[in-house]
Amino acid sequence: MSDLPALPVTFRPGRTRAVLLTSGGLIFVVITTVALLLEQLNPGEKLSFVFTGAVLFGVLAMLARVKVVADETGVTVVNIASRRHLEWAEILHVNLRPGDPWVFLNLSDGTSLPVLGIQPGIAKERAIADARTLRALAEARSTRDLP
């Protein structure tokens, strides 16, 4: 048990997040620059270019916000458009099978919850290590909570 990290601990796809935020920033800058350099555009059209760049950055920023926070009370899963807090006892199993795009949590209510905060896309070894750590935390915490 001593090899488990101290809580709270946050898992997030660091490289993927960096790529998304960098790409979003570059897209915004390029679209804004093009809008300002095109002299034939009126101010409203230029503003629509800037707005489009901001929307694209916002979408990529939402994709980059995914994370998993494990603390004493349980796990908070932040996916693209949702946030859910789970008690440790609700988590039956942490799955990351070969070919899975991200971790899935099997829950006590019979459902499965995708956890986009741990995904093997760019950093496969890191995702596997994070999934193992979350699995060990869930097993240690859920057995501790049993009567």
N, C-alpha and C positions, 0 to 999 in steps of 0.2 A: 504494500500500500504506500510505502514511502516514496516510490517512484512517480506517484501521481503529482501533477502540478498543484500549486497553491491556488485556491479559489479567491476571487473570480478569475476566470481565464476566457479569453476571446479567441475564437477561430474565425479566420476570414481568408479568402483566396487573395493573398497579397500581390502576386504577380499579375493576376487577371485584373485586379482592382487598379493597379498602376497603369496597365495597358488601356483600360477603359477610360480612366480619368485623363490620361495624357492624350489619347485619341480625341476625346470630347473637347478638350481645350484647344487642340490643333484645328479641329474642324470649325470650332467657333471663330478662332482667329482668322483662318483662311476665308471663311464665308463673309465675315465682317470686312476684311481687307478688300475682297473682290467688290463688295457693295460700295465701299468708299472710293474705289478706283474707277468704277464705271460711271463716267460723267453723265451719260445719257439717262441715268435713272433719276427720278424725282425723289424727294425726301421720303415719301410714303413707301416707295419701292425699296429704297435703301433700308428703311426701318423693317420692312418685311423680311429682307435678307438676314438682318441681325436677329430678328425674332426667330427665324427658322434655325439659325445657328445655336441660339440659346435653347430652343426646344430639343434639338439633337443632343446638346451637351447634357440637358436635364435627363433625357432618356438614358444616356450612358451612365450618368451619375446614379440613377435609380438602380441600374444593373450592378453598379459597383458597391452598393450599400449593404449587400448581403453579408450576414455574419451569424455566429452562434456564440452566445455568452452563457457560460456555465458558472453558477454561483451556489451558495449554500442552499438556496431555496429550490433550485432546479435549473432548467435550461430555457433561455429565451432564443427563439429562432426568428431571425429577421430575414425574410425573403424579399423579392422585388417589391411587392405591393402589400405585404402582410407582415404582422408581428404576432407571435404566439408564445406565451410562457407556459412551460410544462413543469409539473412537479416531478421530482426524480422517480417516484413510484409509477408515474404514467408511462415511462419509457421501458418497454420490454426488451428491445434489442436495437442496436445500432448497426446498420448494414451499409457496406460499400463493396458490392460485388464487381468482378471484372466486367467492364463495359458500361457500368452505371455512370451517368453524367454527374451525380452528386450522391451524398449520403442520404439514406432513408431511415427514419425512425419508425419502428413498429410500436404502436401505442396500445395501452390497455383497453381502449374502447374498440379495438379491432381495426382501426384505420392505420394508414401509413402516412407519415409527414415527410415531404422532401425537405432537405436541409441544404440550400444552395451555398451556404457559407463554407462548406467543405466539398470541393470539387476537384477532381484530378485532371482538369484540362491542361494547364501549362505546367503545374508543379505536382506531378503524380506522387512522388515519394512523400512530399509534405502532406498531401491530402490523406495518404494511407496512414501516416504517423498521427495526424490529427484525428482521423476516424478511430484509430486504436485507442488513443488517449480518451476520447469522448466515450467510447465503449467501456473502458476500464473505470472511468468516473461514474458512468451510469450503473454499472454492476456493483461498484463499491457503495454508492449512495443508496441504491434501491434495496440492497440486502441489509444495510444499516438501519433502514426505516421499517424493516419487518418486525412484527411483535415477537 
